[in-house]
Amino acid sequence: MALTTKDFSVSVQIDATLERVWTVMRDVERWHEWTPTITSVQWLNGGPLRVGARARVRQPRLPPAEWTVTTIDDGRSFDWESRAPGLRVLARHTLEPGVVGTRVTLSIQYSGLLGGLVGRLTAAINKRYIALEADGLKRRAEANPERA
């Protein structure tokens, strides 16, 4: 059986510096404060965000999942993945400096034997959640920097 993939992505322009947006994004334990798609994030092997760090993420309407940070370009991006038999879910968080502000792209990719199927079955919630996350990140990063 061939491996299949299903991708979801959203980009948003944020009227804040790259450093400001990164400060908000890298503090994953506080994501629940600015997006309704996260109930909690708990580091399992200590923080902060670094390659190899593992976190338990709880989201409404989804089972808790364990995510492992696989790549990080400090100040620019990080990827983390969650695995189950026949399934790999990769989430990417990328920042790019703009002429004014920062462009953020959030994406999620389902791959593996069950990747296409699970991606199709969860398409509606994935599209909704990454749009809400992008909007929440924008609002938090553009708000008073002391609330970061």
PyMOL commands that set and color helices and strands:
alter all, ss='L'
color gray80, all
select helices_A, chain A and resi 18-26+28-33+115-121+123-142+145-147
alter helices_A, ss='H'
color red, helices_A
select strands_A, chain A and resi 6-14+40-43+54-58+65-73+77-84+87-97+102-111
alter strands_A, ss='S'
color yellow, strands_A
deselect
rebuild
show_as cartoon
